[in-house]
Amino acid sequence: MLHPSLHSWFHTAALLLRQQQLYALTIILTLGLTLGALVATFNLNYQLFVAPLPYPDADRLHLVRGSMWQQDKLMSPEWLPSQAQLDLYRQQWPEVETKALHNISIDVEQQLPGNPSFNVGLVTPEFLPMFNAPLALGRHFSADEGLDSQVPVAILSYAVWQQHFQGATDVAGKTLQFRGVSFTIVGVLARDFVEPVLAAPGWSTDVWLGYDFNDVGALSWSFNSNQIHLLLKLKPDSDPLQLVHSFEQWATPEFAAANQNNAFLQNSVVRWRLEPVRSRILGDAAGLSLSLLAGSLLLCAIAIANIANLVLGRAMAQQRSLTIRIALGARASHLFRQYLTEFSVLAVPALLLCLAVAQACYQSLQAGYAGPIPRLQELGSGTFSVLFAIGLLVVLCLTLALWLTRQLNYRQLQQSLQQSGKGTAVQVSGRTRQLLLMSQTLFCLVTLIYCSQIFMQALAKLRQPSGLDLHTYQVALTQGSLLDSLPPAESRQLFVQAAAAVKQQSNASLAGLGAYPPISYWQAGFPMSSVSWQTDATTLIAANRYSGDTEYLTALGLQLQSGELFSPQQVLNQDNVVLISASLARRLAADLGLDSSISLLDKPLYLRGAATSRRIIGIVSDLTLPGQTDSAAVYTPQQPSAFPHLLVRLPDGQSLSRELVNQTLAQVHPQLKVFRFNTSAEIFAEHTQDAKVATVVTAALSLLALALAGLGILAVIRTQIQLRQYELAVRQSLGARPKHLLQLTLLDSFKPLLWAVLLLAVSYSALQLSLRFGWSFSFAQQLQIAPLHAALALLTVLLLTAAIVLGCMRPLLNRPAVQALRGQ
């Protein structure tokens, strides 16, 4: 129960604030919205960079990674022979306590209704215990179910258990079927298991299987797969650098011997490294999370300056009540206590709004509106968030109360008891008001400049024509048990029959068959390759490689610019011919010193690692794809023998369904199933999600910053005009026209803006100078300010300030000067 004196203080503060409802509501909303965003983004960054991982001995967990180099030139930043990882797992290393293999895939379950597609994690028995994965039911994989055991067992995620088995407690012993193999369910992971995201961002495993049943295919010392991960748990006293050196000493002769006849790899070396699991989980999220935190800090800076302006204006309007309190014996400490009590009353609803806003931010992040960010499952309004919000508000209330008490001229308040002049009011330092307005304008300018730059870049990315035909369907197929039992030639023939059947049943205008499309549901960067004019060329030109028949390429949206497309016979025979994109043609023509890329037709071209050349028969249009800076591409008439994709184009007004395709495939072969069904527009939307998020977030930040800055500028300018209304009335009575009074007020109001621009220019110049002489150039590039964006931000703030001045001056200019002279 509150002390009686405290109760009276709070009661008095509540009564005072009730009389100023707009003032109180403005402060509550300003604090709640901005501090809520700050709490959410701070908690996100704390979770990513500081909070310990929910795994035992997480600092000893490392992923084995590698990169490929040729003559000290980096050829591939992520490249490690798949066979090397498997061989390393089979061996014993003194520095390693535990090893585990991890592989990701997507497959179709063939027994459950609707044949759902599942994200599959294929692991050795050490993997889940290494992360202390809790169980809701059953057990983990046992040692006798490990590598080379060929024991088909499965562990379900909690979500799959609930969705497909309705949380049945007798699920252990039931089976799932993938590619014709029945897997016995031995366990269910608990709901609170936080899966380490080691593969694609946002990946979430639905079903865990034994590593023996992966679909990577034959491993070799010349093959790299981004699906495979080798995880190590080092002993406490191990040296990671020494272990990497041991790996390289063992692997270098093996790699050289295995690739001595490989034209592309015989001059290559693999550099190994160990990547901490924390770094792998964090991935590329650091830039986004820090940007969100920086944006929320800027908003809070604007909000605090805004609140400072509001409380100063209110204090100036309280001259009469303050002088009466001083006459009754109030001291500066009493004023401090009064303001602290008022701010505390406002802080309670602001705290509730702050926590609600933070929770809304958490839910938005977990829903993926900002893209895939790691560790979101652990994010929430827990004790840490509440204590952090309370701490912020306590510090802010104390600081504002102390600052406001010191800003008031206590001696002048005492003297005003004996004065009755016109235009007197509670005086605070004019420099303080100018500094507040300048800081608020400066923060607003910085926010607008960088938000506008990010907004325009993201908008350009969204508006840029991709060259893709987005009115198609991407249908990924699986052949089930036929993957291992059917020869490649027969598999290709089966897929051709499936494509023809789907085209006939759906009345499609195009039904092309090919490998992974330029953008798909799968991980980025899958089809990277290179081309050259000779087999032993030292200069290689990077290019994306895609394959498919003519209908597949047409359905992609490619336009023939010269030459010809693949003929049906060339596709059937998988002839050594290629199509190249226009950008690759220009690069190749420049390499040969040709004036026209048309001259490249019929010239031989070598793909990476190939001993036989391919003939260039056509040049097609470029595809400008999200996340890729290079449009160079080469297309081959090869049809896949595994994991084919159908690109289906229907006449306008018609649609295709997964059920119809599955029914059609069943007529061709019962093992053929759809395991991914999307429209190309959906896939494209996923790949441009980051740009959409950037446009929405930056637009919202800009509008909020303008609103907060406008409110603060309004408070300062209105206060300044109130303090000068007697002076303005005198000028008006002496013949000054409204136009001159308005110009005078505008010039005074623009001074803080000009100081803010000057400070920003000096700071930016000093920063760029220091970056040029010391910091990284790439970081300097990120801090570049485009002159157009700076000019637009300045013009926006100028217009906002002018509109506020005009709105505040209009009542004074339209009333007789005698009223102001009388103090009315």
Secondary structure, DSSP 4 states (H G I P E B T S, - for coil): ---HHHHHHHHHHHHHHHHTHHHHHHHHHHHHHHHHHHHHHHHHHHHHHTSPPSSTTGGGEEEEEEEEEETTEEEESS---HHHHHHHHHS--TTEEEEEEEEEEEEEBSSSTT--EEEEEEE-TTHHHHTT--EEEE----GGGSTT----EEEE-HHHHHHHHTT-TT-TT-EEEETTEEEEEEEEE-TT------SSTT---SEEEEGGG----S--TT---TTEEEEEEE-TT--HHHHHHHHHHHHHHHHHHHTTT-TTTTTEEEEEEEEEHHHHHHTTHHHHHHHHHHHHHHHHHHHHHHHHHHHHHHHHTTHHHHHHHHHTT--HHHHHHHHHHHHHHHHHHHHHHHHHHHHHHHHHHHTTTT---TTGGG-SS-HHHHHHHHHHHHHHHHHHHHHHHHHS-HHHHHHTTS---TT------HHHHHHHHHHHHHHHHHHHHHHHHHHHHHHHHHHS------SEEEEEEE-TTHHHHS-HHHHHHHHHHHHHHHHHHHT-SEEEEESS-SS-SS-TTTTEEEEESSTT-S--EEEEEEEB-HHHHHHHT--EEEE----HHHHHHT-SEEEEEHHHHHHHHHHHT-S-GGGGTT-EEEETT-SS-EEEEEEE-----TT-S---EEEE-PPPSSS-EEEEEPPTT----HHHHHHHHHHH-TT-EEEEEEEHHHHHHHHTHHHHHHHHHHHHHHHHHHHHHHHHHHHHHHHHHHHHHHHHHHHHHTT--HHHHHHHHHHHHHHHHHHHHHHHHHHHHHHHHHHHHTS-HHHHHHT---HHHHHHHHHHHHHHHHHHHHHHHHHHHTS-HHHHHTT-
